[in-house]
Amino acid sequence: MSLNVIWMIPDQMKAGLIYGPKDVRIERVDTPRPSYNEVLIKVESVGICATDVKKYTGVSSCSFPIILGHEFSGSIVSLGEKVKGYKIGDRVSANPDMPCFQCKYCVQSKFNLCTQLSVIGYGTEEIEPINGAFAQFVRVPTWNLIPLEESIGYDEATFIEPFACVIRSFEQGKVKITDNIVILGEGRIGLLHIQLANVYGVNRITVTGMIDERLEIAKKLGASDVLNVQESDPLKFIFDITEDGVDVVFDTTGNAKAAEQGIKMLAPHGRFISFAGFPKGVKIEIDPRDLHYKEIILTGSFGYGSLSDYYKAGHLIANKRIDVSKLITKVRPLEELEVGFQEIAELKSIRTIIHPNS
């Protein structure tokens, strides 16, 4: 039986709870205890995601109160009695998805489409939330764990989850080295898309956005062209530099106008990938003639494709093929969680990271 050092774990921990829009409270709550095939992780680093901010601002909802935080890393401090293959002190990240393993999508290994999906540190009106990592400790099943390579730091490891989703995005886009691509949005996810595009060796990368400082970072990370959509017409730009449009468009904005323009940028048999989530009730217009005569493909990318995406993501970050250091704007203690939400919401930070145990 694995040695369990549960006696070293405090009965209560600090956690950041969301009680509703713009209602963040740092409280002491009971420390979770791992059972059977679970481990308890001391959270060293957790990133604030745009989906967290949507809960904070009220753009989207879930069951409150909730401890959010699904992009995290840390070390194992306690083991469930049936845990094998892990030990106290192991450095890990995690896949936060908790599928049922029984529905028709799970049996096809399409776990992100599980009809009864729950997610650690994330929730919507449709997805049941489980308390996450804006806390000193988080409980995780061993199935979800991603061991960290020695060369990756805890802050870098918070990018494994979002970057695994970007890998899925490229798989959905069927990206080839001959492709000309457009990335709508110069935020954290857009900047990760740029770097993966360079790993693929695509022909040309155009990035659109509204913040010049971020577009400059996009250029430094390998974008061929950057365009401020408040100053230039993105459609005119694309058709000035291409013969008949681009091969792939990734929408990382969740903005209807941007998505509609992105679809119009596609060349025949071009692929449009909706990566960002849209607010409930938003509609976009599509010319059905483009669907028919140009055979364009419209699809989404939600979550990861397989657990191997997490291992690929961790390996590329650990080996500096993907440089996430340029994307970290702020590092804050748990007590400043609401400040972190605010600066992401106000576009003052590309990536704010929380250190719950600092």
Secondary structure, 3 states (H helix, E strand, C coil): CCCCCHHHCCCEEEEEEEEECCEEEEEEEECCCCCCCEEEEEEEEEECCHHHHHHHHCCCCCCCCECCCCEEEEEEEEECCCCCCCCCCCEEEECCEECCCCCCCHHHCCHHHCCCCEEECECCCCCEEECCCCECEEEEEHHHEEECCCCCCHHHHCCHHHHHHHHHHHHHHCCCCCCEEEEECCCHHHHHHHHHHHHHCCCEEEEEECCHHHHHHHHHCCCCEEEECCCCCHHHHHHHHCCCCEEEEEECCCCHHHHHHHHHCEEEEEEEEECCCCCCCCCCCCCHHHHHHCCCEEEECCCCCCHHHHHHHHHHHHCCCCCCHHHCCEEEEHHHHHHHHHHHHCCCCCCEEEECCC
